Amino acid sequence: MSTKTISIDMIAYEKLNAARLSPRDSFSQVIRRAHWDQEAKTCGSLLSALQGMPVADEEVIESLDSAQRQDLPPDDSWS
């Protein structure tokens, strides 16, 4: 089997090392056991997540709109 060398920071190394079941457990075995159950980042998943959130009232929306209208670019873009 071919191998690939990777670099990881010490925090990642410690987590990987802690996940070993025994001293003979290789990092490859640990990685193959890992599960990354992250949902796909889609518009549908965003809409699903937003369904349970409360809606802002009119006062908050007007305050945000007002702040946006007053937020002008600086005269000098370098300052």
Long-range contacts (C-beta under 8 A, 24 or more apart in sequence): none
